[in-house]
């Protein structure tokens, strides 16, 4: 029987696991529920405001036509509705403030609690969880991305959803209670607008995902190049890195062109459909007015109310998408929070021994790693480690040496058997207390991107400076630390990149020593060091091991000659045990003796090679040997060092040629010069910019023309001559169809050509920035603010900011400027008195917009 894959049938991908919508609010408390209640009420009132305004506006317009010959009555009606408008405006202001502030506040509160709970839960998990279910990158992604997705859904997006649904319901309610015939026709055309928006939005989303993938590839190239800059410079790989980066940017650039076309088509097609629909509705509204079914004010308000209600329904759809994404993201977060670790289910419960001698015993232990349950690492393993003695574990790779260390640290629990501390099963001990009794020094010390002092303090938070210095002295680290310009406050860089292997290891020893542990675990602590560094580190370890139970794992057998007992492991079991001399005396019959013989032969071969190389001229030897402090030359200030923070939109011009640039903030004049230099960089696209500018200007003028058509039709509705009304309405309907066609064409032109301008500039700036970065000397990359991830982020963000300033912003400014120019000109020509009143209010609108931004 053939499988479904063999028949060419693909199994459907199961949907990702989700939580229920209401589970998104699991971290809400009493205050959050109050905030959500007030925010929901505010969103509901905010959504009602526009349809309600349109209903009052219809009555006001109708009063203009009904009381044209009675000025006193018209004045009374105008004052009445002016008061209504003030009330609606005040309610809108208060409700929108309550909506946004309350939902944003509760979203921040809930997401903060969720992040804290998640991080605590992640740190609370055992190693097994990270081996089988979650990668460390998943934790970072959950905090930085998934938590933001959930916060977005339970704050602003939910408030917007309630607002838009209120607009939808109230808009249709106003429309159907005013002129139900016109509302039905409007209802028929609204889905067309929604479908156009949904289809093009989905297309843009898919293209954006592809663009993000291409940009992620470019970012990875930057991170790898900067992260391995020594290798890149050593092999003169700058040109190859630039070529790879440029190729990745070219992919994103081509996708960006398509996004620009779709972004132009989206408003263009939407305006085309809206204006054509308005032409139909104005024509049908005229028919109803001529047959005395309704009046002009109700016809206009009904059209707008139902149209706005439909748009509100369409605007609510992104919120539904945000809710769906949040349910998936929340499941990832909540699954970790709810997961109970198999090791140390409660780190704060268990026994604490009054005194610890440090005797360890592994009794009949069987163990397999959870990620490889079919491979047994330890088989009926038993070993007793006397207190205050040094025990060395020796064996080939995979024999179980590091597994013993992991069991003692209780990173894992054995499948069967016991691990005892002073005769007490460590499963019964408080896990936090147990690990405080143990000091671990690994082959590759884990240093964090902070100061030397902070790294040492992680062994014992709150230790005094005197304790830190004492630990550093015992670890043979004090002398080299004090020679650094910043001493203990020296930044070690990403993963300790600014220090040599021996220096990092001695800091790790000082960190472990600061804890003054009873038990010391040395997992190949000197295997990755050169002979000089090994000597210094071994001296520090020898002092550190005095008076402690020490378990040593090493490949270099010379480091364990002084051990009180040597244990040889083979395939998860104890093969030999005894002192170094006892095991050597077994000769060829002993496993340990064979290992010693093999390593001595390898060491002799290395020494012979070293003697041959010593015949080289001294200058050649000096060229390949460097003192320990050479790696720390970055701490000195170089006249050529540059700050990546200078790669900003205001002073981007200083970073493009790779010359040295200043750390201080540029003055306004320099910012203006930088702007014009960016414009000059965009000179190859001046033709595209001219065409895009024409599109921007015409699009702005079309909006003002549409407003003029609506006001003209409104006045025609109150003309008693029905034949004249029919002719004028037909004329304006044809004009609207022309406006809709122009909107489709010129919106597409505007966004497409300005997007080409922006994409080309972005690619050019990113390439120049990376070229400038790679021209820096090596010391520049050792600085904390120039870590690979930060360099990649700055190249991405700063180039995007430049693109927004030159492409998107100029396009919007030109469109709005054209709209203001045409609108103000038409307003003052048609009715200058009313235009003056509106101009007086204009600063308030501008101020409100600035405050919102």
NORZIJO-V825081 format. One record per residue. RES is the residue in three letters. OMEGA is omega in degrees with one decimal (999 if undefined). NEAR is the number of other C-alpha atoms within 8 Angstrom. Layout:
# NORZIJO-V825081
res = <RES RES>
omega = <OMEGA OMEGA>
near = <NEAR NEAR>
This chain:
# NORZIJO-V825081
res = <UNK UNK UNK UNK UNK UNK UNK UNK UNK UNK UNK UNK UNK UNK UNK UNK UNK UNK UNK UNK UNK UNK UNK UNK UNK UNK UNK UNK UNK UNK UNK UNK UNK UNK UNK UNK UNK UNK UNK UNK UNK UNK UNK UNK UNK UNK UNK UNK UNK UNK UNK UNK UNK UNK UNK UNK UNK UNK UNK UNK UNK UNK UNK UNK UNK UNK UNK UNK UNK UNK UNK UNK UNK UNK UNK UNK UNK UNK UNK UNK UNK UNK UNK UNK UNK UNK UNK UNK UNK UNK UNK UNK UNK UNK UNK UNK UNK UNK UNK UNK UNK UNK UNK UNK UNK UNK UNK UNK UNK UNK UNK UNK UNK UNK UNK UNK UNK UNK UNK UNK UNK UNK UNK UNK UNK UNK UNK UNK UNK UNK UNK UNK UNK UNK UNK UNK UNK UNK UNK UNK UNK UNK UNK UNK UNK UNK UNK UNK UNK UNK UNK UNK UNK UNK UNK UNK UNK UNK UNK UNK UNK UNK UNK UNK UNK UNK UNK UNK UNK UNK UNK UNK UNK UNK UNK UNK UNK UNK UNK UNK UNK UNK UNK UNK UNK UNK UNK UNK UNK UNK UNK UNK UNK UNK UNK UNK UNK UNK UNK UNK UNK UNK UNK UNK UNK UNK UNK UNK UNK UNK UNK UNK UNK UNK UNK UNK UNK UNK UNK UNK UNK UNK UNK UNK UNK UNK UNK UNK UNK UNK UNK UNK UNK UNK UNK UNK UNK UNK UNK UNK UNK UNK UNK UNK UNK UNK UNK UNK UNK UNK UNK UNK UNK UNK UNK UNK UNK UNK UNK UNK UNK UNK UNK UNK UNK UNK UNK UNK UNK UNK UNK UNK UNK UNK UNK UNK UNK UNK UNK UNK UNK UNK UNK UNK UNK UNK UNK UNK UNK UNK UNK UNK UNK UNK UNK UNK UNK UNK UNK UNK UNK UNK UNK UNK UNK UNK UNK UNK UNK UNK UNK UNK UNK UNK UNK UNK UNK UNK UNK UNK UNK UNK UNK UNK UNK UNK UNK UNK UNK UNK UNK UNK UNK UNK UNK UNK UNK UNK UNK UNK UNK UNK UNK UNK UNK UNK UNK UNK UNK UNK UNK UNK UNK UNK UNK UNK UNK UNK UNK UNK UNK UNK UNK UNK UNK UNK UNK UNK UNK UNK UNK UNK UNK UNK UNK UNK UNK UNK UNK UNK UNK UNK UNK UNK UNK UNK UNK UNK UNK UNK UNK UNK UNK UNK UNK UNK UNK UNK UNK UNK UNK UNK UNK UNK UNK UNK UNK UNK UNK UNK UNK UNK UNK UNK UNK UNK UNK UNK UNK UNK UNK UNK UNK UNK UNK UNK UNK UNK UNK UNK UNK UNK UNK UNK UNK UNK UNK UNK UNK UNK UNK UNK UNK UNK UNK UNK UNK UNK UNK UNK UNK UNK UNK UNK UNK UNK UNK UNK UNK UNK UNK UNK UNK UNK UNK UNK UNK UNK UNK UNK UNK UNK UNK UNK UNK UNK UNK UNK UNK UNK UNK UNK UNK UNK UNK UNK UNK UNK UNK UNK UNK UNK UNK UNK UNK UNK UNK UNK UNK UNK UNK UNK UNK UNK UNK UNK UNK UNK UNK UNK UNK UNK UNK UNK UNK UNK UNK UNK UNK UNK UNK UNK UNK UNK UNK UNK UNK UNK UNK UNK UNK UNK UNK UNK UNK UNK UNK UNK UNK UNK UNK UNK UNK UNK UNK UNK UNK UNK UNK UNK UNK UNK UNK UNK UNK UNK UNK UNK UNK UNK UNK UNK UNK UNK UNK UNK UNK UNK UNK UNK UNK UNK UNK UNK UNK UNK UNK UNK UNK UNK UNK UNK UNK UNK UNK UNK UNK UNK UNK UNK UNK UNK UNK UNK UNK UNK UNK UNK UNK UNK UNK UNK UNK UNK UNK UNK UNK UNK UNK UNK UNK UNK UNK UNK UNK UNK UNK UNK UNK UNK UNK UNK UNK UNK UNK UNK UNK UNK UNK UNK UNK UNK UNK UNK UNK UNK UNK UNK UNK UNK UNK UNK UNK UNK UNK UNK UNK UNK UNK UNK UNK UNK UNK UNK UNK UNK UNK UNK UNK UNK UNK UNK UNK UNK UNK UNK UNK UNK UNK UNK UNK UNK UNK UNK UNK UNK UNK UNK UNK UNK UNK UNK UNK UNK UNK UNK UNK UNK UNK UNK UNK UNK UNK UNK UNK UNK UNK UNK UNK UNK UNK UNK UNK UNK UNK UNK UNK UNK UNK UNK UNK UNK UNK UNK UNK UNK UNK UNK UNK UNK UNK UNK UNK UNK UNK UNK UNK UNK UNK UNK UNK UNK UNK UNK UNK UNK UNK UNK UNK UNK UNK UNK UNK UNK UNK UNK UNK UNK UNK UNK UNK UNK UNK UNK UNK UNK UNK UNK UNK UNK UNK UNK UNK UNK UNK UNK UNK UNK UNK UNK UNK UNK UNK UNK UNK UNK UNK UNK UNK UNK UNK UNK UNK UNK UNK UNK UNK UNK UNK UNK UNK UNK UNK UNK UNK UNK UNK UNK UNK UNK UNK UNK UNK UNK UNK UNK UNK UNK UNK UNK UNK UNK UNK UNK UNK UNK UNK UNK UNK UNK UNK UNK UNK UNK UNK UNK UNK UNK UNK UNK UNK UNK UNK UNK UNK UNK UNK UNK UNK UNK UNK UNK UNK UNK UNK UNK UNK UNK UNK UNK UNK UNK UNK>
omega = <-177.0 176.6 179.6 178.5 179.8 178.5 179.3 -179.6 178.6 176.6 179.6 178.5 -179.4 179.4 -179.9 178.6 -178.0 169.9 178.0 -178.0 -176.1 176.0 176.4 -175.3 -175.7 -179.6 178.6 174.7 -176.2 179.5 179.2 179.3 175.4 179.5 179.6 177.2 178.9 178.9 178.6 177.5 178.5 179.1 179.8 178.8 178.1 179.3 179.6 -166.3 -175.5 175.4 178.2 175.9 -179.9 178.2 176.5 179.7 178.1 179.3 178.0 178.9 -179.9 177.8 174.9 -179.6 -175.3 -175.3 -180.0 -177.7 -179.5 -173.9 -178.6 -179.6 178.7 179.6 178.0 179.8 179.7 178.8 180.0 -177.3 173.5 176.4 177.2 179.9 177.2 179.2 179.0 179.3 178.9 179.0 178.4 179.5 -177.7 -176.9 179.0 176.3 179.7 -179.8 -172.9 -175.9 -177.2 -178.7 177.6 -179.9 -178.2 176.8 177.5 -178.2 -177.8 -178.7 177.6 177.7 179.9 179.2 -179.5 179.2 -178.0 -179.4 176.9 -180.0 179.8 178.6 -177.4 -176.2 175.7 -179.1 -178.9 -179.1 179.7 176.8 -168.3 -170.6 -173.3 172.2 179.8 177.7 177.9 179.4 178.7 -179.1 -178.9 -178.3 -174.5 -172.4 -177.0 179.8 177.1 178.3 178.6 179.6 179.8 -176.7 -174.6 177.6 -172.1 -177.5 179.5 175.2 177.3 -179.8 178.8 179.3 -176.7 177.3 175.5 176.0 179.4 -177.4 -177.2 177.9 178.8 177.4 178.0 -178.1 -176.6 176.3 -179.3 -179.7 -173.1 179.7 179.2 178.4 178.2 177.8 178.4 179.9 -178.8 -175.5 -179.5 179.4 177.9 179.6 -179.8 -179.3 178.5 179.9 -177.6 -177.6 -177.6 177.2 177.8 177.8 178.2 179.4 -179.8 177.2 179.2 177.1 177.4 179.3 178.2 177.0 178.2 179.3 176.3 175.7 177.9 178.4 178.0 178.3 179.3 -178.8 179.9 -179.1 -178.3 179.9 178.6 -172.4 179.7 177.7 179.6 -179.3 -178.5 -179.2 178.6 -176.0 -178.5 -177.5 179.3 178.0 178.6 178.6 178.3 179.5 179.6 178.9 178.0 178.0 179.9 176.0 179.3 -179.2 180.0 176.7 178.4 176.1 -179.7 178.0 178.2 178.0 -179.8 177.4 175.4 -179.5 -178.4 177.2 180.0 179.1 178.8 178.0 178.2 -179.7 -178.0 -177.8 176.1 177.7 177.9 177.2 177.8 -176.5 177.2 177.4 -179.3 175.5 176.0 178.1 -179.3 178.9 -179.0 179.5 172.3 176.4 178.3 176.1 -174.9 -178.6 179.1 179.3 -179.9 -176.7 177.7 178.9 -178.6 -176.3 -179.5 178.2 179.4 176.5 177.1 177.5 176.7 176.4 178.2 -180.0 178.8 -176.9 176.4 177.7 177.4 176.3 178.6 178.1 -179.4 178.5 -178.8 179.6 176.5 -179.4 -178.5 179.6 178.1 -178.3 -175.3 -179.8 176.7 179.6 -176.1 -177.4 178.9 -177.9 179.0 178.4 176.0 -177.2 173.6 -175.5 -176.1 178.2 -179.3 -175.8 169.3 -179.1 -178.6 176.6 -176.7 174.6 176.9 177.8 179.8 177.7 172.1 -170.8 175.1 -174.6 167.0 -178.2 170.3 178.2 -178.4 179.4 178.0 -173.6 -177.7 -179.8 -178.8 -177.1 177.6 -177.0 179.8 -172.8 177.2 -179.6 176.3 -179.7 -177.5 178.2 174.6 178.3 176.9 -178.7 179.5 175.2 -176.7 177.4 179.5 178.6 -179.8 -178.9 176.2 -177.2 -179.0 177.7 177.6 178.3 -179.4 178.9 178.0 176.7 -175.6 167.3 176.2 169.9 179.9 175.9 173.7 -176.8 -174.7 169.3 -171.0 170.5 -175.4 176.7 -177.9 177.7 -175.2 176.2 -178.7 -178.0 175.0 -171.7 -179.7 179.7 -178.8 -176.5 174.1 179.0 -172.3 171.6 -176.6 173.6 -175.1 180.0 179.1 -176.3 179.7 174.9 -178.1 -175.3 177.8 -176.6 175.8 -179.4 -178.9 178.2 178.7 -178.5 179.6 174.4 179.9 -180.0 178.7 179.4 -178.8 177.4 179.6 178.5 179.4 -179.6 178.8 178.2 179.7 179.6 -179.6 -178.4 -178.7 -177.8 -172.9 -174.8 -177.4 179.0 -177.2 177.3 178.1 -177.9 -178.0 176.4 -178.6 178.9 179.2 175.3 -177.6 179.1 -178.2 -177.8 177.8 -172.8 -176.7 -178.7 175.2 -179.8 179.3 178.8 178.1 -177.8 179.1 174.7 177.2 177.4 177.6 178.2 178.4 -178.2 -178.3 179.8 -174.1 -175.8 175.4 -176.9 -179.7 178.2 -179.7 -176.7 179.7 -171.3 -178.0 -172.0 -175.9 -174.4 172.8 -172.2 -178.6 179.2 179.8 -179.7 -179.8 -179.4 -179.1 175.4 178.6 -179.9 179.8 177.6 -176.5 -173.7 -176.7 176.6 -179.3 169.8 -172.6 175.7 -173.6 171.6 -177.6 170.3 178.7 -173.0 179.5 -177.1 -175.5 -179.9 -176.2 -178.1 177.8 -177.8 177.7 -179.8 -179.5 -179.3 173.7 176.0 173.0 179.2 177.9 -179.7 179.1 176.4 -178.5 176.0 179.8 -177.4 179.7 -177.9 177.8 -176.9 177.1 176.3 -175.1 178.9 -177.4 179.4 -178.1 -179.3 177.5 178.8 179.0 -177.9 179.6 -177.1 177.6 177.3 178.6 179.5 179.4 178.2 178.8 -179.6 178.1 177.5 -179.5 179.4 179.2 -178.3 -178.8 178.6 -179.6 177.4 -177.9 179.8 178.7 178.8 -179.0 -177.4 -178.8 177.3 -179.1 178.2 -178.7 -174.7 179.4 -179.6 -176.3 -179.9 -179.1 -177.3 174.1 -179.3 -179.3 177.6 -178.6 -177.0 -176.1 -178.4 177.5 176.7 177.9 177.4 179.3 -177.0 -177.2 -177.1 -177.9 -175.9 -177.6 -174.9 -169.8 -175.6 176.9 177.5 179.1 179.9 -166.5 -179.7 -175.2 179.6 179.9 176.9 -177.6 -179.2 178.7 177.5 178.8 177.5 178.5 179.7 -177.9 175.7 175.1 176.3 179.2 177.1 -179.5 -175.6 177.9 -178.0 -175.2 178.6 176.6 -179.2 179.3 179.5 177.8 178.1 176.8 176.8 -179.9 -177.8 -178.4 178.2 177.0 179.8 -178.3 179.0 177.4 178.8 178.1 178.8 178.4 -179.9 -179.4 -179.9 179.1 179.0 179.4 177.7 179.3 -179.7 -177.0 175.9 -177.0 -178.7 -175.0 178.0 177.0 178.9 -179.3 -178.9 -177.5 179.9 177.4 179.4 -178.1 176.3 176.3 178.5 178.2 177.2 176.0 177.3 -179.8 178.2 177.9 179.0 178.9 -175.3 -170.3 171.8 177.9 178.8 -177.8 -174.9 -178.5 -174.0 176.0 176.7 175.3 177.7 -177.8 -179.4 179.6 178.7 -179.6 179.4 -177.7 -178.9 -179.3 179.0 179.4 179.8 179.7 177.1 178.7 179.4 -176.1 176.8 -179.7 175.1 -171.5 -177.6 -178.9 -176.5 -179.7 -178.9 -173.0 -176.5 -178.6 174.2 -172.5 -178.7 -179.2 177.3 179.8 179.6 -179.3 177.3 -179.6 -173.8 -176.5 178.3 176.9 177.8 177.5 179.4 178.8 -177.9 -174.1 -175.8 -172.6 -174.0 -179.8 178.7 -179.3 179.9 -179.4 179.9 -179.3 177.2 177.4 178.5 180.0 -178.2 -179.2 -177.4 179.6 178.8 179.5 -178.8 -179.4 176.6 -176.0 -176.4 -172.8 -179.2 179.2 178.6 177.6 178.3 -179.7 177.7 179.5 -179.8 -173.5 179.4 178.4 179.3 179.5 -179.8 179.1 179.0 179.1 179.2 179.7 178.8 999>
near = <2 5 6 9 8 7 7 6 7 6 6 4 4 4 4 5 6 9 10 7 7 6 7 13 8 6 8 10 6 6 7 11 9 8 12 11 8 11 15 11 10 14 17 11 13 14 14 13 13 9 14 11 10 11 11 11 11 14 10 12 10 12 12 9 8 6 10 9 4 7 8 6 8 12 8 8 10 10 8 8 11 8 8 9 10 8 8 11 9 8 11 11 8 9 13 11 9 12 16 11 9 12 16 10 10 13 13 10 9 13 12 8 9 10 10 8 9 13 10 8 12 10 6 7 11 12 8 11 10 11 10 8 6 9 8 7 6 8 11 8 9 12 12 8 8 13 15 10 12 16 12 11 13 12 14 12 11 11 14 11 12 12 14 14 12 13 17 15 9 13 16 12 8 14 16 12 7 8 12 9 7 14 14 9 9 13 11 7 9 11 9 8 11 11 8 11 11 8 8 11 9 8 9 11 8 8 11 9 8 10 12 9 8 12 11 8 9 12 11 9 11 14 12 9 11 11 8 8 10 7 7 11 9 7 6 7 9 9 7 7 11 11 8 10 12 10 8 12 12 9 10 13 11 8 11 12 12 9 11 14 12 12 12 14 12 12 11 14 11 11 11 14 11 10 12 11 10 10 13 9 12 12 11 9 12 13 8 11 13 8 7 7 7 10 12 15 13 14 14 12 13 15 14 9 14 16 12 12 16 14 11 12 12 9 10 12 8 7 13 9 8 12 11 8 10 13 14 12 14 14 11 9 12 9 8 10 10 7 7 6 10 6 10 10 7 6 9 7 8 9 7 8 5 4 4 7 8 13 13 13 12 13 12 11 16 14 11 13 10 8 7 7 8 5 7 11 14 13 11 10 13 10 8 8 10 9 10 12 12 13 13 14 13 14 9 7 5 7 12 13 12 8 8 8 11 10 12 8 10 10 11 11 7 11 8 8 11 10 13 12 11 9 8 8 10 10 7 8 13 14 14 8 9 12 9 9 10 12 15 9 14 9 10 7 9 7 10 10 11 9 11 12 10 8 13 15 13 8 11 10 6 5 9 6 6 6 9 14 9 8 12 13 10 11 16 12 13 10 8 7 9 10 7 10 8 7 9 9 8 11 10 15 14 10 9 12 9 10 10 9 9 11 10 12 13 14 14 13 12 15 15 14 13 14 10 8 12 12 12 14 12 12 13 11 13 10 9 8 10 6 6 7 11 11 8 10 14 10 9 13 10 8 8 9 11 7 6 14 16 13 13 13 13 15 7 8 10 5 8 11 7 6 12 9 11 14 13 13 16 11 9 12 11 12 9 11 10 9 10 11 6 8 14 10 7 9 9 7 6 11 10 11 14 10 8 9 8 8 10 8 8 8 8 8 8 8 8 8 8 8 8 7 7 7 6 7 6 6 6 8 10 8 7 6 6 7 5 7 6 7 9 10 8 12 8 6 6 6 5 8 11 11 10 9 6 13 14 8 9 8 13 11 9 13 14 12 8 11 9 10 9 6 7 4 4 9 6 6 7 9 11 8 8 13 9 8 9 10 9 7 8 11 7 6 9 8 7 11 11 8 11 15 12 9 12 16 13 11 12 14 13 11 9 11 8 10 8 8 10 8 8 8 12 11 8 10 11 9 9 5 6 8 6 8 13 9 8 10 13 9 8 11 12 9 8 14 12 8 12 14 9 8 14 14 9 13 15 15 13 16 13 14 13 16 13 12 13 13 12 11 11 12 13 8 10 11 11 10 12 11 11 13 8 7 7 12 8 9 10 11 11 12 11 9 7 12 14 12 7 9 13 12 9 12 12 10 8 11 14 9 9 10 13 10 9 11 12 12 9 9 13 9 8 12 14 9 10 13 14 8 8 10 10 9 8 8 10 11 7 6 8 9 7 7 11 9 8 8 8 7 8 8 8 7 8 8 8 8 8 7 6 5 4>
